[in-house]
Amino acid sequence: MSIRSGLQKTGDFPLTPADYTYVNPGDWEAEDAAPETKEGFNWGYEAGLDPTGGDGEYRELDGEDVNGNLWPSEEDVPGFYETIRNYYGEVLGLARHLFRLFALSLDLPEEYFDPMMTHPGGIARLLYYPAPSNPQPLDPKQKDEEIGLGAHSDYECFTILLCSTAPGLEILSPDDQWIPAPAVEGSFIINVADFLMRWTNGVYKSTVHRVVNRTREERYSVPFFFSINYDQMVETLPSCVSAENPSKYPPIKAGEYVLERLRATAKDE
């Protein structure tokens, strides 16, 4: 399965329509789930986007040796691919650096994760949230009529989110209260995701969040969901297991885990 499947084309530009996914799979069954309004352009790792050139071993989530990215033509959107390539290369380097910091925090050698990031999973999105027709202030007692992106935690190791100038990201606190995250132009928000929580046996915990545009402005954001090599078999890190805290999770390939989670979010998957 390609992470780019399910795209529809607007002209020659492949977009994910708002009704193709619910990021919280339970919302497919909920009769009163507010519709998600986001639209997005999705792409994933390819060697041409990697400043290192990659190692030629990248495979899709299901192990296929293909490049699933769909790019608009230079004629239709001049400079689009070059801009994406430059940004992706920089944020990929940042992700690799962050993993070295994670290694040190987990009492592992700084380069512990390096061999697992030679052809990593790195799904990125350009997301658009339209201005709501009836913006509402944050009220824990009131159900929102329009949701940009439903409550969820991310699936991979961590997310690097390039912030929008318009607010909208809300974090669920430990006492189950939604807290608005400030929108600081040009900044990044780093979200720990579920696979890192699984890998660290719960030492790191992923955070539930959602997007609700409560302004009269359109909102844009660029998340980068970073994994390791999809063909990497992962079991609980040795520094996160003890007699008092045995491993809670069986081994699994990184790509298999992400694919399982993604399939649950898409229509007809």
Beta strands, then each sheet from edge to edge (+ up, - down):
strand 1: 8-10
strand 2: 13-15
strand 3: 39-43
strand 4: 120-129
strand 5: 149-152
strand 6: 158-162
strand 7: 169-172
strand 8: 178-180
strand 9: 188-192
strand 10: 209-211
strand 11: 219-229
strand 12: 233-234
strand 13: 252-253
sheet 1: 1+ 2-
sheet 2: 3+ 4- 11+ 6- 9+
sheet 3: 5+ 10- 7+ 8-
sheet 4: 12+ 13-
end
